[in-house]
Amino acid sequence: MSRALPKYNKRRVVLIGGAAAVALSGAVIAGSALAGTPDKSSGTSNARTLAASPGTITCPDVASQLPAIPASAQAEVDRNLTLLQTQIQEANKRLVDTVGQGGPNFVNNAILGPLKDKRVATVNRIATAIGRTAAKPTGLDALAPCTLNASGTSTNTGSGTATGAASASATPSTAATQQQSTGSTGTSTGGSAVGTITCPDVASQLPAIPASAQAEVARNLTLLQTQIDEANNRLRTTVGQGGPNFVQNAILGPLADKRKSTIDRIAIAIGRTSTKPTGLDSLAACTLTK
């Protein structure tokens, strides 16, 4: 009896081990089959992604509409032309990231509208840079609005290195005129039934501003105030649109992005001839006060 027990256990171990081996072999075979299966599902997924493409944002070309660029303005003009392209790329990314959000006017209110505001400010800086040593081009604001190309292809980027072309004719822009102001509080003013957007004050947080940077800092402080005014106007004119996150997605979010870029330019201007201030990015975010 004591000799039969080991034989019984051995047989049992063999059976269990064989079953485990079969199970393991089955798992390996199944895994190999899956690994070798043609990627039909991924093709279907890709097809769905392409079918759901939100399109591409198309903007008028700015570089081709500029007159001859003075050598003293070339670097600044090129920087802002590059910024125009960056703005389009960011808007296209936002278009992809927010598919299905908001109501029928979401793309216009949350993406195309803020993009136009950014382009107006950038185009006006280009005109101002040229105007310092040559005839200031007018009518460039007409190139600010962009459109959604549902076919998913873009024709113009609004960027590049300017070499000169005929400029459009129109009256000087309001934003360009506002940039001549000497400063800005960076806080909202007035009230509204829908609330008011309030932003941290930037001017009071700046160190001593070198004389060489004073004009550029003043222009950007004025731009900060203009951005707040535009956001408050947008708040009033879009009452009832979108869902519960509309104000954050369509107004406060884009405003924070604009303010960050403007504040960065202020810091860079100061940093050219003095210690560059840090931590100013924390002043970019604004809030809705009701």
Solvent accessible surface area in square Angstrom, and as a share of the most:
residue,aa,sasa,rsa
1,M,207,0.93
2,S,92,0.60
3,R,204,0.74
4,A,57,0.44
5,L,106,0.53
6,P,78,0.49
7,K,136,0.58
8,Y,117,0.44
9,N,66,0.34
10,K,142,0.60
11,R,137,0.50
12,R,132,0.48
13,V,101,0.58
14,V,95,0.55
15,L,127,0.63
16,I,105,0.53
17,G,39,0.37
18,G,35,0.34
19,A,63,0.49
20,A,59,0.46
21,A,55,0.42
22,V,109,0.63
23,A,68,0.53
24,L,120,0.60
25,S,55,0.35
26,G,36,0.34
27,A,62,0.48
28,V,91,0.52
29,I,118,0.60
30,A,52,0.41
31,G,35,0.34
32,S,68,0.44
33,A,60,0.46
34,L,140,0.70
35,A,90,0.70
36,G,63,0.61
37,T,78,0.45
38,P,93,0.59
39,D,95,0.49
40,K,150,0.64
41,S,86,0.56
42,S,38,0.24
43,G,39,0.37
44,T,72,0.42
45,S,46,0.30
46,N,91,0.47
47,A,57,0.44
48,R,151,0.55
49,T,90,0.52
50,L,137,0.68
51,A,90,0.70
52,A,63,0.49
53,S,60,0.39
54,P,39,0.24
55,G,9,0.09
56,T,25,0.15
57,I,0,0.00
58,T,20,0.12
59,C,2,0.01
60,P,42,0.26
61,D,35,0.18
62,V,0,0.00
63,A,12,0.10
64,S,54,0.35
65,Q,63,0.28
66,L,0,0.00
67,P,33,0.21
68,A,78,0.61
69,I,23,0.12
70,P,27,0.17
71,A,97,0.75
72,S,89,0.57
73,A,3,0.03
74,Q,54,0.24
75,A,62,0.48
76,E,38,0.17
77,V,0,0.00
78,D,39,0.20
79,R,132,0.48
80,N,10,0.05
81,L,1,0.00
82,T,87,0.51
83,L,45,0.22
84,L,0,0.00
85,Q,44,0.19
86,T,50,0.29
87,Q,13,0.06
88,I,6,0.03
89,Q,102,0.46
90,E,91,0.41
91,A,8,0.06
92,N,34,0.17
93,K,133,0.56
94,R,70,0.25
95,L,5,0.02
96,V,91,0.52
97,D,84,0.44
98,T,16,0.09
99,V,83,0.48
100,G,79,0.76
101,Q,81,0.36
102,G,48,0.46
103,G,32,0.31
104,P,140,0.88
105,N,76,0.39
106,F,9,0.04
107,V,43,0.25
108,N,86,0.44
109,N,10,0.05
110,A,1,0.00
111,I,4,0.02
112,L,24,0.12
113,G,14,0.14
114,P,8,0.05
115,L,5,0.03
116,K,87,0.37
117,D,36,0.19
118,K,36,0.15
119,R,0,0.00
120,V,28,0.16
121,A,10,0.08
122,T,0,0.00
123,V,0,0.00
124,N,5,0.02
125,R,23,0.08
126,I,0,0.00
127,A,5,0.04
128,T,14,0.08
129,A,1,0.01
130,I,1,0.00
131,G,28,0.27
132,R,116,0.42
133,T,88,0.51
134,A,45,0.35
135,A,89,0.69
136,K,76,0.32
137,P,9,0.05
138,T,41,0.24
139,G,7,0.06
140,L,5,0.03
141,D,47,0.24
142,A,77,0.60
143,L,24,0.12
144,A,0,0.00
145,P,59,0.37
146,C,12,0.07
147,T,87,0.51
148,L,67,0.33
149,N,39,0.20
150,A,88,0.68
151,S,85,0.55
152,G,32,0.31
153,T,85,0.50
154,S,54,0.35
155,T,106,0.61
156,N,64,0.33
157,T,58,0.34
158,G,0,0.00
159,S,23,0.15
160,G,41,0.39
161,T,92,0.54
162,A,3,0.02
163,T,125,0.73
164,G,31,0.29
165,A,39,0.30
166,A,85,0.66
167,S,50,0.33
168,A,40,0.31
169,S,107,0.69
170,A,60,0.47
171,T,114,0.66
172,P,88,0.55
173,S,15,0.10
174,T,98,0.57
175,A,14,0.10
176,A,2,0.02
177,T,90,0.52
178,Q,73,0.33
179,Q,5,0.02
180,Q,116,0.52
181,S,52,0.33
182,T,123,0.72
183,G,31,0.29
184,S,17,0.11
185,T,82,0.48
186,G,1,0.01
187,T,45,0.26
188,S,20,0.13
189,T,100,0.58
190,G,69,0.67
191,G,64,0.61
192,S,36,0.23
193,A,115,0.89
194,V,37,0.21
195,G,4,0.04
196,T,18,0.10
197,I,0,0.00
198,T,55,0.32
199,C,4,0.02
200,P,48,0.30
201,D,39,0.20
202,V,0,0.00
203,A,39,0.30
204,S,78,0.50
205,Q,103,0.46
206,L,24,0.12
207,P,62,0.39
208,A,92,0.72
209,I,46,0.24
210,P,28,0.18
211,A,97,0.75
212,S,90,0.58
213,A,4,0.03
214,Q,84,0.38
215,A,63,0.49
216,E,43,0.19
217,V,0,0.00
218,A,9,0.07
219,R,41,0.15
220,N,6,0.03
221,L,11,0.06
222,T,11,0.06
223,L,9,0.05
224,L,0,0.00
225,Q,36,0.16
226,T,16,0.09
227,Q,10,0.05
228,I,0,0.00
229,D,68,0.35
230,E,61,0.27
231,A,8,0.06
232,N,11,0.05
233,N,76,0.39
234,R,45,0.16
235,L,7,0.04
236,R,119,0.43
237,T,90,0.52
238,T,12,0.07
239,V,94,0.54
240,G,79,0.76
241,Q,62,0.27
242,G,39,0.37
243,G,42,0.40
244,P,140,0.88
245,N,94,0.48
246,F,12,0.05
247,V,41,0.24
248,Q,101,0.45
249,N,41,0.21
250,A,1,0.00
251,I,4,0.02
252,L,19,0.09
253,G,19,0.18
254,P,9,0.05
255,L,4,0.02
256,A,26,0.20
257,D,76,0.39
258,K,20,0.08
259,R,0,0.00
260,K,93,0.39
261,S,47,0.30
262,T,0,0.00
263,I,1,0.00
264,D,48,0.25
265,R,46,0.17
266,I,0,0.00
267,A,6,0.05
268,I,78,0.40
269,A,3,0.02
270,I,0,0.00
271,G,27,0.26
272,R,134,0.49
273,T,90,0.52
274,S,54,0.35
275,T,115,0.67
276,K,104,0.44
277,P,20,0.12
278,T,124,0.72
279,G,58,0.56
280,L,15,0.07
281,D,64,0.33
282,S,90,0.58
283,L,27,0.14
284,A,8,0.06
285,A,68,0.53
286,C,12,0.07
287,T,85,0.49
288,L,51,0.25
289,T,75,0.44
290,K,191,0.81
